[in-house]
Amino acid sequence: MEGWAGPAGVVAAPMAGGPSRPELAHAAGRAGGLGFLAGGLKSPAALEGELDVLDAMGAAAYGVNLFVPSTAEVDRAAVLAYRERLAGEARAVGAALPEPRWDDDDAYPAKLALLTERAPAAVSFTFGLPAADAVAALRRAGTLVLQTVTGPDEARAAAELGADAVVVQHPDAGGHSGAFLDLPAWEGTLADLVAAVRAAVVLPIVAAGGIGTPEDAAAARAAGAEAVQLGTAFLRTPEAGTNPVHRAALASDEFERTAPTRAFSGKWARGLENGFMRRFPDAPAAYPVIHHLTAPLRAASVAAGDPSRTNLWAGTAWRAARDEPAAETVARFAG
């Protein structure tokens, strides 16, 4: 595992929506860590283009993350009612609300085939377990398979599937929760969670969630993690594709805390608490339908320089993030 995560034992987390662009993945790798591209809800052509960019940069090793599509039924009436409630928010920023898209990621099979062919160093999955044949095909291609888990039971399921390692995500992590079993959220520390997963499986562990200082990383390693995965810590680096509104919010004193919300995407995700989150605490569970529904509203909010109506994903340790090159971030958290 140490070799896979680079000599630093630091993984630049896959952050969908722009931050995890090739420049960040390459910079993390050059600094001795491992960078990731975010393939969730991205077209196969767009993902292949990013792979080509990384290869042209001479990146020796990198990973790609995919969202496993959900098979859960969506409450269509609840989505349509939510769309009506959002009408005033859309008008406030001059956005039009689209008709709901009821599908999940139809391009997922094509992206799996692409990654099996291109064989990056690692492929990680979140939101669910991939099919066993997909895991086997990736491993035959020489790719390490990682599964995001949020507790010991999910880690056992990943081990039974044949995953090479688990990314153990604490609820303090920014962005979407990778939980795929109906379990209560972990209530202890990240170190406690890592220790519990270590007792449950013999797989290598990548610890993630709420790691804001080198001391946090050291505690996760002491509990049994071979590497740490950082997301929020990289959001203010110049190599990240973080949009200007999000970047400014992370450095602002305007926000007092982070909180989990379903308001923007229909799936629980942690971000800087803004007005939109407070106005819609009861958004329906309908991912990615809500994600597509709010996309124009969020884009218009960013274009207007308004942080109050867009997602500002961040973990609980967001105040520790620095405006520094990605290489310096890797060095600070190296094991």
N, C-alpha and C positions, 0 to 999 in steps of 0.2 A: 504493500500500500504506500509506503514512503516514496518509492520510486514513481508510482503513478501520480501522486500529488505534487511531485517535484521535491527538490531538497528542502524547500521551505515548509512543506506540509500545509500550504495555504491554497484554498480553492476560491476563485472569483465566481460567486454564485451566478447562475443563469437568471437574468432579470428581464422578463418580457416587456415589450412596449418601447424599446429603444435603448435602455442603458447598456445592455450586454452586446455591444457591437464588436466587430472583429478587432478594432484597435485596442479595446480593453482586454479581450482574451489574449491577444498577442503580447501585450505589455505584461500581463500577469505571468505568462509562460516564460518570457525572457528574464523576469526577475526571480525565477526559481519556483513559482507556483504553477497552478493550472487554471487557465481561463476557460469559460464556457460560453457558448452561444445559446440563445433561447429560441427554440424551434416551435414553441406552442402557438397555435393559431396562425402560423406563418405559412405562406404558400411554399410548395416544394421548390419552385423556381427561385423565390427569394432566399430560402435557406441554402440552396445550392450556390447562389451568388455569393453568400457570405463565406461558405466553405472555400470557394475559389479565391476570395480576397485573402483569407488566412493562409492558404497554400502559397499564394503569390508573395505574401509577406515572409514566407519561409518558416512559418510556425511549425515547430517540431511535434508538438503534442497539444491537443485541446479536447474539450468535451462538448457535447450537444445535449440539451435537455428537451424532452417531449412531454406534452400533456396527454395522458391517457384519456380518451373520450369517455364520457359518462353514459351509462345505460339507464339512468334514472328518468322517470317520466316528469315532465314539466307541467305545472299548473298553469294552463294557458289563460284562464280567466284572471288569475292573480297577476300575470305579466301584463295583460291588457289594461287592468286597473292601475297598475304601477305606471304604465306609459301615460295614462291620462293625468296622473298626479305630477308627472314630470313636465307637463306642457309649459307651465309658467317658468320653470328653470331654463328650459330651452329658449323661450322667448327672451329671457333676460340677457342671453349672450348671442342672440341671433342665429340659433341653430334649429334645424328641422329634425324632428324625431322620426327615424325610419320605421317601417313596418317590421315587426319582430322576425328574426331568423330563427327557425325552430330546430336547426341542425346543430350538431357539435362539430368537431374538426373532421370533415369528410376527407381531408388531404392526409390524415394520419397514416394510412397504409402506404401511400406513396413516399412519405418522408421516412418511414421505417425502411422501405426498400432502398432509398437513396443512401441512408446511413449504413446499411448493411454493405452496400457497394463501396462507399467511400472509407469506411472503417476508421473513424476517428479514434483517438485513444480511449475515450469513454463516452457512453451514452447513459444519461440518467432519466428516470421516469418519475412523474409526480401525478397526483390526483387519483391514482389507481395502479393496479398491477398490469403490466403488459402480458400478452399471451406467451405461454411457455415456448412455443416454436420461434417467436420473435427473439426471445432471450437467447435461445440456443443458436440461432442464425448469427446474431451479433457476436456471440462468443467465438463461434467458428471463424468469423472474419478477423478475430484478434482484438475485438473491442471489449473493454471492461464494462459491465452492466451495473449501474448503481440504482437503488430504489430509495426514494424519499419515504421516510416513516416518521410517525409521531409518537410511537410507544412500543413496548416490547411485543405486543401481539402482532402489530404490523411488521415488525422486524422478523418475527418467526415466519410470517407468510412470505416475506421476501426471500428468506433463506430456503424455504421449501421450493420456491420458484426457480432457484438457481442463480440469484443475484450474486455478484462478486463482492459487493460492499453495500452498506446502507448509509444514507444521509439522514442523520437523526435531527429532526427539526423541532425546536422548542417553540411554544406559543409566542415567545417574545420576538420571533423572526418577523421581518417586514415582508409585505406582499402576501400572496395567497398561502393558505395552509395546504399542505400536501396530504392531509388525513384522508384515508379511504375506507376505514372501518368506523362504525358508529360507536365511538369511544368518547368518554369525557376528556377534556383537554388536560394535559399534564399540569399539576399544580406546584411541583417542586422546581428546583433550579435546573439549569442545563446540565451541570455536573451530575446531579441526581438522575436525570433522564439518561445520560450517557451510561452511567453505572448500571441502571436497570436494563438497558438494552445489551450491555456487555455481558450481564448475567444470563440473558436469554438466548443469545446467538454468539457464534464464534467468528462472524464476519468482521472485516475491518469497518471502522466507524469514522464517518466524517461528521463532526459536530457543527450544528448551525443554530442560530437564533439568539439575538441579544448579546453578541460578542462585540463589545465596544473598546476593550483595552487588551493589551498583551496579557494582563493578569487573568482576564476572562478566558482567553485562549489557553493559557497554561493550566487553568483549573479543568477545562474540558479534556485536555490531554492527560492530565493526572488521573482523571476518572476513567480513562480507557480509550479515548479517541486517538486515532492515528493522524488525523488531519482536522483542520477547521475550515468551514466554509463561511465566507463573508460576503454580504450583499450591500447593506447600507453603508458600510465602511468605504466602499468603492464609488458610491454615487456622486461624490463631489470631485472625483479625480478628473483631470482633463480628458482622459481617454474614454471615459464613460459617455454614452449618448443620452444622458439625463437632460430632459428638456429644461429651458431656462426658468420656468416657473417653479418646477420641482426643485431645481438646484438652489434657487433663492430661498425657497421655503425651508430647506434643510439648514440654512445658515441664519434664518430669521429668529427673532425672539417672539414672533407673533403666536407661535404654536406652543401649547403648554404640555401636550401629551400625545401619545399614539393610542389608537383604539382599533379593535376589529370591526369590520363593517361588511355588509353585503350590498350596500347601496350602489356601488359602481359596476359590479360584475355579476352579482347573484351568487357569489361564493365568498366565504369568510376570508378576509384579507386585512392585514394591519397597515395602517397609515397614519400620518399626521392628522389629528382630528380637526376637520374643518366644518363650515356651516352645512354643507350638503350632507355630510355624515350625520350630523345632529338632527337634520330635518327628516331624514329617512332611515330611522333605526330599524324599521320593520320591512325592509325590502325583501321580496320573495327569493327563495332559494331556486334559482333558475340560471345556472351557468352553462354555456356562455351567452345565453339569450340576452340577459341584462347587460353583459359586456358590450355586445353589438348595439343594443338599444341606446346606451349612454355614450357610445363612442363619439358621435358628432358633437354632443353637448360638451364633453370633456375636451375635445380638440378646439372648440370655439373658446372655451374658458382659457386654455393655454394661449391661444392666439391673442386674446384680449389682455393677457398678463394677469389674469384673475385666478388666485389659488383656491378660491372658495367653492368651485364647482368641478374640480378635477381630482383624480386620485393622486395622492402624494405618498406612495408606499414608503414605509420606513419602519425599522425595528425600534425596540424600546431604547436602544443605545444610540439613537440618531445624533444626539448632541456631541458625541465623541468623534463623529466623522470629520475628516479634514479635507481642505482644499490642497491636495498634494498629488504628485505623480503616483500612478498605480504601483510603480516599483517600490516607492517608499512605504506604501501601505503594506505590501507583501513583506518587506523587511521588518516592519514593526511587529507583525504578528507571526513571524517565522518561528518554528519550533526548534 
